[in-house]
Amino acid sequence: MMRVKRRLFLGLVWVLGVGACVCVAGEIAALFGHGFQWEYRSRTKSGLRRTFFGIGHEVGVSRNLYPELIPLPGETVVGGGVGGDASRVDFGVGIWRHVYKCTFYSPVANDTYDPQKVSGYRKVVYVDAKIFALRGWFCALLLGLLPAVAVVRAWRRFMAWTARRRAKLLGRCWNCGYDLRATPERCPECGVLA
């Protein structure tokens, strides 16, 4: 059971370390004006839905909706690009944004946008993006914390093992360095078993 737990822990440390390296690579790429982005597109009744995961100065997930922008027969586009950041929260280590843009179609030919006639227009939302992003340096720090602790612990164990091995080869106590040629089983100085 202990061996399984150790393997799971080492697997987790490895995955987190790779994640931290990817975040650092994203930060470096963002310095040169690039970043990484993976996306998934799916078609729904209301249009094209795009979900992406991006790494750059910010590591984030966004879910966008792009409906079909086709006017019905006899309709006129009367307003476009209405909207913007519906909400934006910047909390130091990341952001939450909701970007919302819509356009209006009028059933009257050659109509112009009038805010008082909005109820008579057909409203089509063409961007409805919800974005959650964390800063790349914060993600690298967060993901790299456990692997760093594991590496330091492994280094200390390795150094202790090396010291014990060297002391055993030289015939000395691994704890205090006392010469054990006369009493090879137990150190008479500190009482530690050899």
N, C-alpha and C positions, 0 to 999 in steps of 0.2 A: 504494500500500500504506500509505503514511504517513497519507493522508487517511482511509482506512478505520479505522486504529488510533485516530486522533484522534476520529472519530465514535463509535467504541465506547467510548472513554474518557469522552467527554462524556455519552453515554447512561448509562453507569454512575454518573457523578457526579450526573446528574439524578435517577436512581432512588434513589440513596442519600440525596440531599437531601430528596426527598419522604418517604422512610421516616423520616428524622430529624424532619421536620415532623409526621408522623403520631404519632410517639412523644411529642413535646412536647405535641401536642393531647390525647393520651390522658392525660398527666400532669395537664394543666390540667383536663380533664373529671373526672378522679379526685378532684381537690381539691373538686369540687362534688358528689361522691358518685355520679358516673356514669362510664362507661367504654364502650368499643366492643367488640363481640364478634360474630364471624362463626362460624357453625357449619354442619356438614354431618352429616346423619343418614342412616344406612343400616340396613336390617333384615338380621340374620343368623339362623342357626339357633338361636343361644343368646340372641337378644333384639335389642334396639335398640342400635346402636353410634352414639355421638355424638362427633365430633371438632370441636374449636373452637379458634379463634385469637382471643385477647383482648388488648386494650390498655387499660391503666389505670395504676395504680401499678406493675403488673408486665405485661410483654409475654410471653405464654406460649401454649403449645399443650397441650391436654389431650385424652386419648382415654379415653372412658368407655364402660362396658358396662352396659346396663340390661336384664336378662333379664325374661321374662314371669313375674310373681309370682302365678301362679294355682295354688292347691292342687289336687292330684288328688282324685278322689272318695274320701271317707272320711278325708282327712288333716286334721290340726289344726295351726295355727301355734303352735309352742311357744316360739320365741325369735326376736326381731327386733332389728335394729339392732346386732348383734354385730359388732365390728370397730372401725375408726377409722383413724388414720394408721398404716399398716403400716410405712412408713419416710418420713422427712423429713430432707432435707439442706439446710441454709441456708448458702450459700457467699458471703455478702456482696453480690454483684451479682445474685443470683438464688436460686431454690429448685428442688428436685426433691422431689416428694411422690408417694406411692402411697397412695391412700385405698381402703380395702377394707372393705365391709360385707356381711353375709350374714344370712339368716334360716333357721330350721330348721322342717321340717314332720314331724310324727309320724304314723305310720299308725294310732295308737291314738286313739280319740275322747276328747276332754276331757283330754288329757295335758298335763302341765306340764314345763317345761324341767328336765332333770337332766343335769349335765355327764358323769356316768358312763354315760348312755345315748346319747351323741352318735353313736356308730357306727350306731345304729338309726334315726337321723333322716335325712331327705333334706335336704341342704344346698343352698341356692340363693343364689348371690352376686348381690346386686342393685346394688351399686356397686363397680366395679373401675376406679378412675380413676388414670391416670398423668399427672402434671402437671409440665411443665418450664416455668419462667417466669424471665425476666430483668427486672430493675428497669427501669422506663421511662426514667429519667434515664441509665442506663448505655447502653441501646440508642440513645438520641438522641445521646449522646456518640460512641459507636462508629460509628453511621451518618453522623454529621455531620462526622467528622474529615476524610475525603477531600474532600468538597465545600468545606469551609472552606479547605483548602490550595489547591484549584483556584481559588477566588475570590480569595484573596490573590495567587496568581501572576498571574491575569488582571488584577487591579488594578495590580500593578507593571508589567506589560507596557503597559497602557493609559497609565500615567503616564509611562513612558519614551518611548512613541510621541508623547504630547502635548508632552513637553519637546523632542524632536527636531524636531517640526513647528514649534513656536514658535521654536526657534533658527534653523531654515532660513528662516522668514519674516522674521526680524530680521537675517539675514546673519551669524550667529555660529556658532561651533563648538558642536556638541551635547554634546561631551565636557567641554570646559573653558571655553566661553563667549568665546573669543578672537574678535576682529572679523576676518571673512574677506572683506571687500570687496576687498582687494588680491590675495588668493590664494584664489579660490573653490573650487578642486579639493581642496586639502589644507591642513590646519591647520599653520602653521609652529611653533606652540607645542607641540602634543602629537603631531603626525604622523598624526592620524586623517583618513581620507578623508571629505570633506563629503557 
